């Protein structure tokens, strides 16, 4: 993940469960597991990811 673009202040304001899911996604790139942990649909989590500036690079895939 390109962590330089992540809004870490925004991440820190998230509820603990969602914050843990975001960190899991950054570490593993597993959108499905992160969304499930956060209690969100894939689309909801993906929108959150984009709002927080978490981008996937070609190296991540």
ROPAMAR-904746 format. One record per atom (N, C-alpha, C): x, y, z; residue in three letters. Coordinates in steps of 0.001 Angstrom, whole numbers, plus 500000, padded with zeros to 6 digits. Last residue first. Example, Ala and Ser with C-alpha at 12.3 -4.5 7.8 and 13.67 -1.06 7.14 Angstrom:
512850497750507080SER;513670498940507140SER;512900500030507870SER;513190494310507800ALA;512300495500507800ALA;513200496700507800ALA;
END
This chain:
499285494207493979UNK;498399493203493366UNK;499149491979492951UNK;501063496064494835UNK;500219495424495830UNK;499407494262495266UNK;502248497227492658UNK;503069496318493441UNK;502241495534494455UNK;500324499003491805UNK;500546497802491002UNK;501367496775491777UNK;498609500053494838UNK;499545500255493728UNK;499702498947492973UNK;495759501373496266UNK;496498500152495921UNK;497386500470494741UNK;495402503843498820UNK;495381503425497419UNK;496157502127497254UNK;493711505588501043UNK;494434504318500965UNK;494302503798499543UNK;492309507857501697UNK;493493507993500856UNK;494326506729500764UNK;489941507709502959UNK;491120507811503814UNK;492416507905503012UNK;488221507329500839UNK;488122508573501606UNK;489351508798502467UNK;488947504687500151UNK;489249505787499230UNK;489200507139499941UNK;487972503307502394UNK;489382503211502005UNK;489779504382501113UNK;485235503851502180UNK;485994504336503335UNK;487479504368502996UNK;484685502432499815UNK;484462503880499864UNK;485241504510501021UNK;485267499831500721UNK;486046500406499621UNK;485889501927499588UNK;483276499468502606UNK;484673499519503035UNK;485550500146501960UNK;481020499501500929UNK;481147500475502014UNK;482607500612502452UNK;481581497277499243UNK;481435498627498687UNK;481612499701499757UNK;481565495157501076UNK;482781495461500319UNK;482734496880499766UNK;479884496203504090UNK;479909495531502793UNK;481232495887502112UNK;481145495818507468UNK;480701496606506320UNK;480610495717505086UNK;482485495000509718UNK;481029494895509708UNK;480408495696508582UNK;485214494879509805UNK;484602496185510070UNK;483081496121510152UNK;485594492223509026UNK;485987492638510368UNK;485315493955510757UNK;484719492458506349UNK;484010491581507278UNK;484320491969508721UNK;486651494159505301UNK;485243494576505302UNK;484445493748506302UNK;488924492534505622UNK;488843493832506286UNK;487398494305506374UNK;488354490346503974UNK;488532490151505417UNK;488381491466506179UNK;488190491719501433UNK;487085490922501961UNK;487189490761503477UNK;490706492912501039UNK;489517493751501156UNK;488365492990501799UNK;493789492501501927UNK;492607491643501808UNK;491348492453502093UNK;496161493732502379UNK;495525494001501102UNK;494257493198500879UNK;497631493563504762UNK;497438492359503951UNK;496886492620502554UNK;497964496152505882UNK;498999495132506045UNK;498869493987505050UNK;495619497484505195UNK;496904498071504815UNK;498006497013504869UNK;493720495779506377UNK;493749495960504925UNK;495088496519504467UNK;494363496128509075UNK;494463494797508465UNK;494550494921506952UNK;493709498835509343UNK;495098498408509521UNK;495328497026508919UNK;490943498621508951UNK;491748499444508037UNK;493215499022508126UNK;490258497048511152UNK;490023496541509802UNK;490851497310508773UNK;490845498759513243UNK;491582497494513134UNK;491435496918511728UNK;488903500710512720UNK;490330501065512674UNK;491189499811512516UNK;486621499243513235UNK;486854499715511869UNK;488321500085511688UNK;486959498839516008UNK;486785497696515100UNK;487093498081513651UNK;487171501509517097UNK;488255500532517185UNK;488155499369516190UNK;486015504099514835UNK;485768503171515946UNK;486839502064515935UNK;488420506632513803UNK;487448505578513526UNK;487187504744514774UNK;490478508369514231UNK;489149508774514711UNK;488077507701514490UNK;492669507312512944UNK;492668507304514410UNK;491311507680515002UNK;492043507869510282UNK;492057506476510740UNK;491946506435512258UNK;492461510635510253UNK;491134510087510012UNK;491010508654510491UNK;495199510621510656UNK;494350511293511637UNK;492915510780511501UNK;496112509373508363UNK;496241508672509640UNK;495412509325510738UNK;495362509070505348UNK;494939510066506333UNK;494938509395507706UNK;497954507993503205UNK;496900507635504152UNK;496634508784505124UNK;500094508314501539UNK;498885509062501217UNK;497758508838502223UNK;502048506600502381UNK;502330508031502469UNK;501074508863502230UNK;501383503983501819UNK;500987504519503122UNK;501257506012503271UNK;500370502267499443UNK;501084503537499441UNK;500704504284500716UNK;500837498829500000UNK;500000500000500000UNK;500888501243500000UNK;
END
